[in-house]
Amino acid sequence: MKRYKWLIVLGCCLMIMAFQGIVNNCYSIYIIHVTRDLQISRSAYTLTQTLHFMACMVGSFFSWKVFERFGIIRSIRTCSIIVACLYCSYGAVTHVAGFYIRSLIIGCCVGIGSTTPVTILIKQWFGDESGVAQGVAFMGSGLGGAVFLKLANLTLVSSTWRTTYLVLGICVGLLSILPAFFLIKTPKQAAAATKETAKPGRFAGTEIPAWITVILLACMLLSGISQGTQLYIITPYLQDIGYSATFAANVSSVSFVLIAVGKLLEGLLIDKKGITVALRVSYLCLILGLFSMCLMKRIWLLAVFLLCSIFSNSFPTILGPLLPLYLYNEENKRKAVGWFSAAMSCGFSLSSILPSVVYDKTGSYVPMFIVCGVVCIVLMFTVDGIVRYFSAQG
């Protein structure tokens, strides 16, 4: 059991690499090729990502109902098959509506089959010391983005976007279907096979009033908008202020690698110092990163941004899903994880729209960075106060 739980982490890491590292993070590399070939506008194609994140929100929100009816393992297996098949079928699309329909289904399956079940499984296996395991599992997101963006770029250069979707779709299948069927198990399944008993975690959680839950969900949504703005706007913003497209792409790749490292460090911080300290560090890095973007013509502030990205990108996969597991009682844990993941997905979907609206109105992304930075200061004190109070109650 002790050794097998790290195989669970490996399986979860591979699934996250498929669902988030490929499906979520490799979206932007297709924009130019698809829009030119199908003769559609970029805004028409970018709506695909917005619909994807909105569907992720819906899938995450209702994931606990799916788990209650079908079980976590069966849900993961079904979602991995659907996502792999539909991602491959992107290459057969001849009209933009085909992207929209597939994105809605894939997004719903990613919402059900990635962040929420992985968080619950790791918490079941590792109990209160799940921070490092959570960080290792979600390193797959950053590593997948760094590795498969390169693979996608090489395939696009030597072939077509249709072939690239097929190649990456096969990778999604190998990385998600194989672990789902042969590696990932619940502690009860493994205990039945080894005749051992899984140890429950010590943290029992407490009753959280509904209005506090609403406040926390609003904080997660705004955190998602702020982090998405920082993560996805960096490439066009660097080009707007005078850096080359190659330099901007390299900065984006470096940030994905640092994000992967940051997930592991964030997990270590949670296990050693607690989730309250981890929240403070992440919010401070997010705030500093957003304000450094305002003056990024100075190269040393770009270095500050990259250093801050180590801890500032942990909300959707580490802190957001783990927070309800530390706060809520056993009866409400699964519901809360789904709700928090849904709020983060909603924030990310809005982060692909709001910065563009601000840019169209003002001609710059800087006002968005400033607003998000100020909002994050308020969020840091709000979330920190709630977590400290109810952690003491639990």
One Martini backbone bead per residue (centre of mass of N, CA, C, O) as a GRO file, in nm:
protein
  394
    1MET     BB    1   0.057   0.062  -0.021
    2LYS     BB    2   0.294   0.265   0.008
    3ARG     BB    3   0.396   0.222  -0.287
    4TYR     BB    4   0.131   0.245  -0.456
    5LYS     BB    5   0.060   0.549  -0.411
    6TRP     BB    6   0.283   0.645  -0.622
    7LEU     BB    7   0.136   0.523  -0.867
    8ILE     BB    8  -0.104   0.707  -0.845
    9VAL     BB    9   0.053   0.967  -0.897
   10LEU     BB   10   0.154   0.889  -1.175
   11GLY     BB   11  -0.123   0.850  -1.307
   12CYS     BB   12  -0.222   1.139  -1.249
   13CYS     BB   13   0.003   1.288  -1.402
   14LEU     BB   14  -0.065   1.171  -1.682
   15MET     BB   15  -0.357   1.278  -1.694
   16ILE     BB   16  -0.286   1.579  -1.662
   17MET     BB   17  -0.109   1.591  -1.913
   18ALA     BB   18  -0.348   1.539  -2.102
   19PHE     BB   19  -0.584   1.737  -2.007
   20GLN     BB   20  -0.389   1.998  -1.957
   21GLY     BB   21  -0.120   1.991  -2.123
   22ILE     BB   22  -0.286   1.952  -2.394
   23VAL     BB   23  -0.585   2.049  -2.407
   24ASN     BB   24  -0.531   2.333  -2.266
   25ASN     BB   25  -0.219   2.433  -2.353
   26CYS     BB   26  -0.236   2.372  -2.693
   27TYR     BB   27  -0.442   2.565  -2.829
   28SER     BB   28  -0.284   2.826  -2.951
   29ILE     BB   29  -0.113   2.682  -3.189
   30TYR     BB   30  -0.372   2.667  -3.399
   31ILE     BB   31  -0.492   2.940  -3.484
   32ILE     BB   32  -0.358   3.017  -3.756
   33HIS     BB   33  -0.406   2.751  -3.916
   34VAL     BB   34  -0.716   2.724  -3.889
   35THR     BB   35  -0.809   3.008  -3.989
   36ARG     BB   36  -0.682   2.986  -4.270
   37ASP     BB   37  -0.811   2.718  -4.373
   38LEU     BB   38  -1.126   2.800  -4.286
   39GLN     BB   39  -1.183   3.105  -4.293
   40ILE     BB   40  -1.165   3.234  -3.997
   41SER     BB   41  -1.182   3.390  -3.719
   42ARG     BB   42  -1.026   3.422  -3.421
   43SER     BB   43  -1.277   3.462  -3.243
   44ALA     BB   44  -1.421   3.205  -3.336
   45TYR     BB   45  -1.198   3.011  -3.226
   46THR     BB   46  -1.162   3.120  -2.926
   47LEU     BB   47  -1.443   3.020  -2.833
   48THR     BB   48  -1.355   2.733  -2.775
   49GLN     BB   49  -1.214   2.789  -2.501
   50THR     BB   50  -1.452   2.910  -2.353
   51LEU     BB   51  -1.635   2.661  -2.377
   52HIS     BB   52  -1.447   2.468  -2.236
   53PHE     BB   53  -1.441   2.611  -1.954
   54MET     BB   54  -1.744   2.609  -1.909
   55ALA     BB   55  -1.769   2.299  -1.916
   56CYS     BB   56  -1.578   2.249  -1.682
   57MET     BB   57  -1.754   2.384  -1.474
   58VAL     BB   58  -1.996   2.194  -1.499
   59GLY     BB   59  -1.847   1.928  -1.446
   60SER     BB   60  -1.737   2.003  -1.163
   61PHE     BB   61  -2.006   2.072  -1.019
   62PHE     BB   62  -2.132   1.760  -1.097
   63SER     BB   63  -1.923   1.536  -1.013
   64TRP     BB   64  -2.039   1.420  -0.744
   65LYS     BB   65  -2.284   1.284  -0.881
   66VAL     BB   66  -2.125   1.096  -1.065
   67PHE     BB   67  -1.972   0.947  -0.836
   68GLU     BB   68  -2.223   0.838  -0.687
   69ARG     BB   69  -2.327   0.667  -0.937
   70PHE     BB   70  -2.030   0.548  -1.078
   71GLY     BB   71  -1.771   0.642  -0.976
   72ILE     BB   72  -1.449   0.739  -1.010
   73ILE     BB   73  -1.314   0.530  -1.198
   74ARG     BB   74  -1.535   0.510  -1.417
   75SER     BB   75  -1.532   0.811  -1.488
   76ILE     BB   76  -1.238   0.831  -1.581
   77ARG     BB   77  -1.249   0.621  -1.808
   78THR     BB   78  -1.471   0.750  -1.978
   79CYS     BB   79  -1.341   1.032  -2.017
   80SER     BB   80  -1.075   0.939  -2.155
   81ILE     BB   81  -1.207   0.821  -2.409
   82ILE     BB   82  -1.365   1.069  -2.508
   83VAL     BB   83  -1.131   1.273  -2.528
   84ALA     BB   84  -0.949   1.119  -2.726
   85CYS     BB   85  -1.150   1.088  -2.961
   86LEU     BB   86  -1.232   1.393  -2.996
   87TYR     BB   87  -0.949   1.509  -3.039
   88CYS     BB   88  -0.892   1.355  -3.301
   89SER     BB   89  -1.159   1.477  -3.450
   90TYR     BB   90  -1.062   1.768  -3.505
   91GLY     BB   91  -0.922   1.692  -3.787
   92ALA     BB   92  -1.232   1.670  -3.929
   93VAL     BB   93  -1.296   1.959  -3.936
   94THR     BB   94  -1.500   2.210  -4.147
   95HIS     BB   95  -1.643   2.360  -3.902
   96VAL     BB   96  -1.669   2.557  -3.625
   97ALA     BB   97  -1.900   2.393  -3.490
   98GLY     BB   98  -1.726   2.141  -3.437
   99PHE     BB   99  -1.560   2.269  -3.212
  100TYR     BB  100  -1.786   2.341  -3.015
  101ILE     BB  101  -1.903   2.060  -2.960
  102ARG     BB  102  -1.639   1.925  -2.865
  103SER     BB  103  -1.567   2.126  -2.637
  104LEU     BB  104  -1.810   2.069  -2.455
  105ILE     BB  105  -1.752   1.768  -2.407
  106ILE     BB  106  -1.457   1.781  -2.319
  107GLY     BB  107  -1.492   1.984  -2.087
  108CYS     BB  108  -1.679   1.808  -1.916
  109CYS     BB  109  -1.478   1.567  -1.886
  110VAL     BB  110  -1.246   1.728  -1.758
  111GLY     BB  111  -1.409   1.823  -1.509
  112ILE     BB  112  -1.464   1.526  -1.407
  113GLY     BB  113  -1.155   1.371  -1.481
  114SER     BB  114  -0.940   1.551  -1.307
  115THR     BB  115  -0.908   1.747  -1.053
  116THR     BB  116  -1.119   1.626  -0.859
  117PRO     BB  117  -1.037   1.317  -0.847
  118VAL     BB  118  -0.737   1.358  -0.786
  119THR     BB  119  -0.771   1.502  -0.518
  120ILE     BB  120  -0.935   1.280  -0.375
  121LEU     BB  121  -0.738   1.042  -0.408
  122ILE     BB  122  -0.490   1.167  -0.267
  123LYS     BB  123  -0.633   1.213   0.002
  124GLN     BB  124  -0.699   0.914   0.054
  125TRP     BB  125  -0.396   0.811   0.045
  126PHE     BB  126  -0.242   1.064   0.228
  127GLY     BB  127  -0.411   1.258   0.369
  128ASP     BB  128  -0.251   1.521   0.537
  129GLU     BB  129   0.013   1.440   0.336
  130SER     BB  130  -0.070   1.568   0.016
  131GLY     BB  131   0.100   1.799  -0.110
  132VAL     BB  132   0.328   1.661  -0.272
  133ALA     BB  133   0.148   1.472  -0.438
  134GLN     BB  134  -0.012   1.699  -0.568
  135GLY     BB  135   0.229   1.839  -0.703
  136VAL     BB  136   0.324   1.600  -0.877
  137ALA     BB  137   0.063   1.550  -1.034
  138PHE     BB  138   0.046   1.868  -1.143
  139MET     BB  139   0.308   1.876  -1.315
  140GLY     BB  140   0.177   1.775  -1.583
  141SER     BB  141   0.082   2.046  -1.690
  142GLY     BB  142   0.358   2.190  -1.743
  143LEU     BB  143   0.505   1.957  -1.887
  144GLY     BB  144   0.298   1.919  -2.113
  145GLY     BB  145   0.322   2.203  -2.231
  146ALA     BB  146   0.627   2.193  -2.297
  147VAL     BB  147   0.639   1.927  -2.469
  148PHE     BB  148   0.371   1.946  -2.666
  149LEU     BB  149   0.435   2.213  -2.801
  150LYS     BB  150   0.681   2.107  -2.950
  151LEU     BB  151   0.544   1.875  -3.099
  152ALA     BB  152   0.330   2.048  -3.241
  153ASN     BB  153   0.526   2.230  -3.395
  154LEU     BB  154   0.669   2.007  -3.557
  155THR     BB  155   0.410   1.899  -3.696
  156LEU     BB  156   0.321   2.164  -3.833
  157VAL     BB  157   0.577   2.198  -4.010
  158SER     BB  158   0.557   1.892  -4.149
  159SER     BB  159   0.242   1.941  -4.158
  160THR     BB  160  -0.078   1.948  -4.020
  161TRP     BB  161  -0.333   2.024  -3.806
  162ARG     BB  162  -0.476   1.751  -3.838
  163THR     BB  163  -0.235   1.572  -3.760
  164THR     BB  164  -0.181   1.703  -3.484
  165TYR     BB  165  -0.444   1.619  -3.351
  166LEU     BB  166  -0.394   1.314  -3.382
  167VAL     BB  167  -0.128   1.290  -3.227
  168LEU     BB  168  -0.229   1.419  -2.959
  169GLY     BB  169  -0.469   1.227  -2.921
  170ILE     BB  170  -0.297   0.975  -2.878
  171CYS     BB  171  -0.153   1.086  -2.630
  172VAL     BB  172  -0.403   1.118  -2.458
  173GLY     BB  173  -0.475   0.817  -2.456
  174LEU     BB  174  -0.211   0.702  -2.331
  175LEU     BB  175  -0.210   0.900  -2.068
  176SER     BB  176  -0.517   0.814  -1.968
  177ILE     BB  177  -0.618   0.519  -2.021
  178LEU     BB  178  -0.396   0.344  -1.894
  179PRO     BB  179  -0.408   0.450  -1.599
  180ALA     BB  180  -0.718   0.412  -1.555
  181PHE     BB  181  -0.695   0.082  -1.594
  182PHE     BB  182  -0.387   0.008  -1.441
  183LEU     BB  183  -0.341   0.217  -1.177
  184ILE     BB  184  -0.604   0.341  -1.077
  185LYS     BB  185  -0.711   0.353  -0.732
  186THR     BB  186  -0.864   0.290  -0.456
  187PRO     BB  187  -0.803   0.205  -0.135
  188LYS     BB  188  -1.017  -0.024  -0.129
  189GLN     BB  189  -0.916  -0.183  -0.374
  190ALA     BB  190  -0.625  -0.226  -0.269
  191ALA     BB  191  -0.703  -0.358   0.004
  192ALA     BB  192  -0.847  -0.602  -0.121
  193ALA     BB  193  -0.584  -0.707  -0.270
  194THR     BB  194  -0.386  -0.681   0.014
  195LYS     BB  195  -0.527  -0.682   0.299
  196GLU     BB  196  -0.558  -0.376   0.369
  197THR     BB  197  -0.572  -0.063   0.551
  198ALA     BB  198  -0.674   0.243   0.517
  199LYS     BB  199  -0.581   0.564   0.616
  200PRO     BB  200  -0.711   0.819   0.760
  201GLY     BB  201  -0.752   1.131   0.809
  202ARG     BB  202  -0.747   1.384   1.062
  203PHE     BB  203  -0.909   1.589   0.908
  204ALA     BB  204  -1.259   1.670   0.952
  205GLY     BB  205  -1.370   1.937   0.969
  206THR     BB  206  -1.657   2.158   0.899
  207GLU     BB  207  -1.910   2.380   0.926
  208ILE     BB  208  -2.019   2.576   0.649
  209PRO     BB  209  -2.157   2.842   0.567
  210ALA     BB  210  -2.312   2.945   0.284
  211TRP     BB  211  -2.195   3.241   0.271
  212ILE     BB  212  -1.898   3.150   0.281
  213THR     BB  213  -1.900   2.980   0.026
  214VAL     BB  214  -1.968   3.213  -0.164
  215ILE     BB  215  -1.714   3.378  -0.105
  216LEU     BB  216  -1.507   3.161  -0.188
  217LEU     BB  217  -1.607   3.130  -0.480
  218ALA     BB  218  -1.554   3.424  -0.559
  219CYS     BB  219  -1.249   3.410  -0.500
  220MET     BB  220  -1.186   3.186  -0.707
  221LEU     BB  221  -1.285   3.333  -0.956
  222LEU     BB  222  -1.094   3.583  -0.929
  223SER     BB  223  -0.835   3.414  -0.926
  224GLY     BB  224  -0.875   3.295  -1.210
  225ILE     BB  225  -0.867   3.559  -1.364
  226SER     BB  226  -0.585   3.653  -1.268
  227GLN     BB  227  -0.422   3.404  -1.356
  228GLY     BB  228  -0.513   3.392  -1.653
  229THR     BB  229  -0.403   3.668  -1.729
  230GLN     BB  230  -0.105   3.602  -1.666
  231LEU     BB  231  -0.076   3.336  -1.844
  232TYR     BB  232  -0.224   3.420  -2.143
  233ILE     BB  233  -0.104   3.732  -2.196
  234ILE     BB  234   0.208   3.734  -2.218
  235THR     BB  235   0.263   3.695  -2.522
  236PRO     BB  236   0.110   3.943  -2.651
  237TYR     BB  237   0.233   4.157  -2.460
  238LEU     BB  238   0.531   4.134  -2.540
  239GLN     BB  239   0.478   4.214  -2.837
  240ASP     BB  240   0.350   4.496  -2.781
  241ILE     BB  241   0.632   4.602  -2.619
  242GLY     BB  242   0.873   4.471  -2.844
  243TYR     BB  243   0.894   4.181  -2.853
  244SER     BB  244   0.946   3.893  -2.983
  245ALA     BB  245   0.791   3.604  -3.069
  246THR     BB  246   1.016   3.413  -2.974
  247PHE     BB  247   1.058   3.532  -2.694
  248ALA     BB  248   0.766   3.494  -2.594
  249ALA     BB  249   0.763   3.183  -2.629
  250ASN     BB  250   0.998   3.125  -2.434
  251VAL     BB  251   0.869   3.245  -2.183
  252SER     BB  252   0.627   3.054  -2.180
  253SER     BB  253   0.792   2.791  -2.150
  254VAL     BB  254   0.934   2.865  -1.887
  255SER     BB  255   0.676   2.903  -1.719
  256PHE     BB  256   0.583   2.606  -1.735
  257VAL     BB  257   0.826   2.487  -1.587
  258LEU     BB  258   0.790   2.656  -1.325
  259ILE     BB  259   0.510   2.551  -1.260
  260ALA     BB  260   0.593   2.259  -1.213
  261VAL     BB  261   0.785   2.321  -0.979
  262GLY     BB  262   0.577   2.480  -0.803
  263LYS     BB  263   0.390   2.241  -0.730
  264LEU     BB  264   0.595   2.096  -0.553
  265LEU     BB  265   0.661   2.333  -0.360
  266GLU     BB  266   0.371   2.375  -0.264
  267GLY     BB  267   0.339   2.097  -0.135
  268LEU     BB  268   0.569   2.129   0.070
  269LEU     BB  269   0.451   2.380   0.210
  270ILE     BB  270   0.191   2.250   0.311
  271ASP     BB  271   0.326   2.019   0.483
  272LYS     BB  272   0.514   2.216   0.659
  273LYS     BB  273   0.313   2.501   0.700
  274GLY     BB  274   0.053   2.501   0.550
  275ILE     BB  275  -0.218   2.645   0.382
  276THR     BB  276  -0.196   2.938   0.480
  277VAL     BB  277   0.093   3.001   0.386
  278ALA     BB  278   0.049   2.919   0.089
  279LEU     BB  279  -0.159   3.138   0.028
  280ARG     BB  280   0.015   3.383   0.082
  281VAL     BB  281   0.242   3.326  -0.120
  282SER     BB  282   0.065   3.309  -0.376
  283TYR     BB  283  -0.062   3.591  -0.362
  284LEU     BB  284   0.199   3.755  -0.356
  285CYS     BB  285   0.302   3.651  -0.632
  286LEU     BB  286   0.058   3.741  -0.799
  287ILE     BB  287   0.077   4.041  -0.736
  288LEU     BB  288   0.371   4.089  -0.825
  289GLY     BB  289   0.335   3.982  -1.115
  290LEU     BB  290   0.119   4.185  -1.211
  291PHE     BB  291   0.284   4.449  -1.154
  292SER     BB  292   0.537   4.371  -1.329
  293MET     BB  293   0.381   4.380  -1.608
  294CYS     BB  294   0.356   4.695  -1.633
  295LEU     BB  295   0.709   4.702  -1.651
  296MET     BB  296   0.842   4.486  -1.880
  297LYS     BB  297   1.064   4.651  -2.034
  298ARG     BB  298   1.209   4.562  -1.790
  299ILE     BB  299   1.395   4.282  -1.758
  300TRP     BB  300   1.391   4.241  -1.440
  301LEU     BB  301   1.073   4.214  -1.429
  302LEU     BB  302   1.064   3.951  -1.586
  303ALA     BB  303   1.215   3.791  -1.370
  304VAL     BB  304   1.005   3.835  -1.150
  305PHE     BB  305   0.771   3.698  -1.292
  306LEU     BB  306   0.900   3.415  -1.316
  307LEU     BB  307   0.941   3.370  -1.012
  308CYS     BB  308   0.637   3.407  -0.933
  309SER     BB  309   0.524   3.164  -1.112
  310ILE     BB  310   0.589   2.933  -0.918
  311PHE     BB  311   0.337   3.027  -0.704
  312SER     BB  312   0.093   3.174  -0.881
  313ASN     BB  313  -0.018   2.876  -1.030
  314SER     BB  314  -0.188   2.698  -0.783
  315PHE     BB  315  -0.504   2.726  -0.768
  316PRO     BB  316  -0.645   2.510  -0.972
  317THR     BB  317  -0.459   2.240  -0.852
  318ILE     BB  318  -0.407   2.296  -0.535
  319LEU     BB  319  -0.563   2.507  -0.354
  320GLY     BB  320  -0.852   2.489  -0.456
  321PRO     BB  321  -0.901   2.173  -0.404
  322LEU     BB  322  -0.778   2.157  -0.103
  323LEU     BB  323  -0.939   2.352   0.071
  324PRO     BB  324  -1.209   2.184   0.116
  325LEU     BB  325  -1.057   1.940   0.255
  326TYR     BB  326  -0.980   2.122   0.512
  327LEU     BB  327  -1.277   2.249   0.584
  328TYR     BB  328  -1.466   2.018   0.526
  329ASN     BB  329  -1.667   1.777   0.572
  330GLU     BB  330  -1.730   1.462   0.459
  331GLU     BB  331  -2.013   1.527   0.331
  332ASN     BB  332  -1.884   1.801   0.155
  333LYS     BB  333  -1.617   1.759  -0.003
  334ARG     BB  334  -1.697   1.678  -0.296
  335LYS     BB  335  -1.869   1.917  -0.358
  336ALA     BB  336  -1.657   2.141  -0.300
  337VAL     BB  337  -1.448   2.061  -0.510
  338GLY     BB  338  -1.635   2.106  -0.752
  339TRP     BB  339  -1.703   2.403  -0.697
  340PHE     BB  340  -1.412   2.519  -0.696
  341SER     BB  341  -1.337   2.420  -0.981
  342ALA     BB  342  -1.565   2.575  -1.122
  343ALA     BB  343  -1.477   2.860  -1.042
  344MET     BB  344  -1.201   2.846  -1.180
  345SER     BB  345  -1.305   2.788  -1.467
  346CYS     BB  346  -1.469   3.047  -1.492
  347GLY     BB  347  -1.228   3.238  -1.459
  348PHE     BB  348  -1.072   3.135  -1.709
  349SER     BB  349  -1.288   3.202  -1.919
  350LEU     BB  350  -1.284   3.513  -1.855
  351SER     BB  351  -0.968   3.552  -1.914
  352SER     BB  352  -1.028   3.532  -2.239
  353ILE     BB  353  -1.204   3.815  -2.242
  354LEU     BB  354  -1.146   4.069  -2.059
  355PRO     BB  355  -0.865   4.162  -2.170
  356SER     BB  356  -0.977   4.220  -2.457
  357VAL     BB  357  -1.177   4.436  -2.376
  358VAL     BB  358  -0.970   4.629  -2.248
  359TYR     BB  359  -0.796   4.658  -2.503
  360ASP     BB  360  -1.019   4.777  -2.690
  361LYS     BB  361  -1.069   5.034  -2.501
  362THR     BB  362  -0.737   5.117  -2.430
  363GLY     BB  363  -0.479   4.959  -2.577
  364SER     BB  364  -0.437   4.783  -2.302
  365TYR     BB  365  -0.345   4.556  -2.029
  366VAL     BB  366  -0.270   4.716  -1.768
  367PRO     BB  367  -0.546   4.769  -1.626
  368MET     BB  368  -0.592   4.467  -1.568
  369PHE     BB  369  -0.346   4.422  -1.387
  370ILE     BB  370  -0.423   4.628  -1.168
  371VAL     BB  371  -0.698   4.519  -1.087
  372CYS     BB  372  -0.604   4.233  -1.013
  373GLY     BB  373  -0.402   4.316  -0.794
  374VAL     BB  374  -0.604   4.454  -0.603
  375VAL     BB  375  -0.798   4.217  -0.571
  376CYS     BB  376  -0.581   4.018  -0.446
  377ILE     BB  377  -0.546   4.168  -0.184
  378VAL     BB  378  -0.832   4.117  -0.083
  379LEU     BB  379  -0.831   3.808  -0.111
  380MET     BB  380  -0.605   3.739   0.085
  381PHE     BB  381  -0.750   3.842   0.346
  382THR     BB  382  -1.014   3.684   0.318
  383VAL     BB  383  -0.912   3.388   0.296
  384ASP     BB  384  -0.726   3.388   0.541
  385GLY     BB  385  -0.945   3.444   0.756
  386ILE     BB  386  -1.129   3.199   0.698
  387VAL     BB  387  -0.921   2.971   0.732
  388ARG     BB  388  -0.827   3.031   1.020
  389TYR     BB  389  -1.101   3.008   1.160
  390PHE     BB  390  -1.199   2.715   1.053
  391SER     BB  391  -0.948   2.557   1.136
  392ALA     BB  392  -0.991   2.601   1.441
  393GLN     BB  393  -1.270   2.460   1.449
  394GLY     BB  394  -1.152   2.171   1.331
   0.00000   0.00000   0.00000
